């Protein structure tokens, strides 16, 4: 990943508090508000909640394009992020929250999604998305704090992208 640090640094990641200005996905602040609300509901009325993580793996992404300069790489990655968000929007329900949480990836919050349902959605994504997209899933465990859950999701999100 050190090889791509300058490209990663140049990728546009900015939001207005509501949406990511590149892709149109919801912002992390708005995502946190929705997660807190949904976890409070799930704690009162036991329900399953999960997060699916997707990210561009640059090593695989540029496997065939090593000769591109950093400006071309930046442009291609940003276009791919917009395409990825569009594909995610067409795959998930309108009620599922898609958030751009990093320069290279998204988290998707799924309400009322047990392990089997989440695994089915991950399998569907594996078939629909390009091979350079890493995909992971993490189910919320009853009584787990939001920070502990986010730590587990972060590990999946960033470790899958190495």
C-alpha positions in Angstrom: 0.0 0.0 0.0 3.0 2.4 0.5 3.4 2.3 -3.2 0.0 4.0 -3.6 0.2 6.5 -0.7 0.4 9.6 -2.9 -2.5 8.4 -5.0 -4.6 7.7 -1.9 -3.7 11.1 -0.4 -5.0 12.8 -3.6 -8.4 11.0 -3.7 -11.3 13.4 -3.0 -12.9 12.8 0.4 -15.2 15.6 1.6 -18.7 15.9 2.8 -21.1 18.6 3.8 -22.3 16.8 7.0 -25.0 14.9 5.1 -23.5 13.4 1.9 -20.1 12.6 0.4 -19.5 15.2 -2.3 -17.9 12.7 -4.7 -20.3 9.7 -4.6 -23.5 11.0 -3.0 -23.3 8.4 -0.2 -24.3 9.5 3.3 -21.5 11.1 5.4 -20.0 9.3 8.4 -21.6 11.8 10.8 -25.1 11.1 9.4 -24.3 7.4 9.4 -23.4 7.5 13.1 -26.7 9.2 13.9 -28.6 6.5 12.1 -26.6 3.6 13.6 -27.1 5.0 17.1 -30.8 5.3 16.6 -31.1 1.8 15.1 -29.0 0.2 17.8 -31.2 1.8 20.5 -34.2 0.3 18.8 -32.5 -3.0 18.4 -31.6 -3.1 22.1 -35.2 -2.4 23.1 -36.7 -4.8 20.6 -34.1 -7.5 19.9 -33.2 -7.3 16.3 -30.4 -8.2 14.0 -28.2 -5.5 12.5 -25.1 -5.9 10.4 -22.6 -3.9 8.4 -21.2 -4.9 5.0 -17.8 -3.4 4.2 -16.6 -2.8 0.6 -13.3 -1.3 -0.5 -11.1 -1.0 -3.6 -8.0 -3.1 -3.2 -5.4 -1.0 -5.1 -2.9 -3.8 -5.6 -5.5 -5.8 -7.5 -7.1 -2.7 -9.1 -3.8 -1.6 -10.7 -2.4 -5.0 -11.5 -2.9 -4.4 -15.2 -2.3 -0.6 -15.1 1.1 -0.1 -13.5 2.1 2.5 -16.2 -0.5 5.1 -15.3 0.7 8.3 -13.7 -0.7 9.3 -10.3 -3.2 11.8 -11.8 -4.6 9.1 -14.1 -4.7 6.7 -11.2 -6.6 9.2 -9.0 -9.1 9.9 -11.8 -9.7 6.2 -12.4 -10.1 5.5 -8.7 -12.6 8.3 -8.2 -14.6 7.1 -11.2 -14.6 3.6 -9.8 -15.8 4.9 -6.4 -18.8 6.6 -8.1 -19.5 3.4 -10.0 -19.2 1.3 -6.9 -21.7 3.5 -5.0 -24.1 3.3 -7.9 -23.8 -0.6 -7.9 -24.4 -0.7 -4.2 -27.4 1.5 -4.4 -28.9 -0.8 -7.0 -28.2 -3.9 -4.9 -29.5 -2.8 -1.5 -32.9 -1.6 -0.3 -33.5 2.1 -0.2 -33.8 1.8 3.6 -30.2 0.4 3.9 -27.6 3.1 4.6 -24.6 3.3 2.4 -21.8 5.5 3.8 -18.4 6.3 2.4 -16.2 5.7 5.4 -12.8 5.9 3.8 -11.1 7.2 0.7 -11.4 3.7 -0.8 -14.6 2.2 0.6 -18.1 2.1 2.0 -20.0 0.6 4.8 -23.6 -0.6 4.3 -25.9 -0.7 7.4 -28.5 -3.5 7.2 -31.4 -3.5 9.6 -33.3 -6.8 10.2 -30.5 -8.7 8.5 -29.5 -11.9 10.3 -26.3 -13.8 9.6 -27.8 -15.9 6.8 -29.4 -12.8 5.0 -26.1 -10.9 5.3 -24.1 -13.8 3.9 -26.5 -14.1 1.0 -26.0 -10.4 0.2 -22.2 -10.7 0.5 -22.4 -13.7 -1.9 -24.5 -11.6 -4.3 -21.9 -8.8 -4.1 -19.1 -11.1 -4.8 -20.8 -12.2 -8.0 -21.8 -8.6 -9.1 -18.7 -6.5 -8.2 -15.3 -6.6 -9.8 -12.7 -8.8 -8.2 -10.6 -5.9 -7.0 -13.4 -4.9 -4.5 -12.9 -6.5 -1.1 -16.1 -7.4 0.8 -16.6 -8.2 4.5 -19.4 -8.4 7.0 -19.9 -7.9 10.7 -23.0 -8.6 12.7 -23.8 -6.5 15.8 -23.8 -8.5 19.0 -26.5 -7.8 21.5 -25.2 -5.4 24.2 -22.1 -4.5 22.2 -21.2 -0.8 22.2 -21.2 1.1 19.0 -17.4 1.7 19.4 -16.6 -2.0 19.9 -18.7 -2.9 16.9 -17.0 -0.2 14.7 -13.6 -1.5 15.8 -14.5 -5.0 14.5 -15.9 -3.5 11.3 -12.7 -1.4 10.9 -10.5 -4.5 11.2 -12.5 -6.2 8.5 -12.6 -3.1 6.3 -8.9 -2.3 6.5 -7.4 -5.8 6.9 -9.3 -7.0 3.8 -7.7 -4.2 1.8 -4.1 -5.1 2.5 
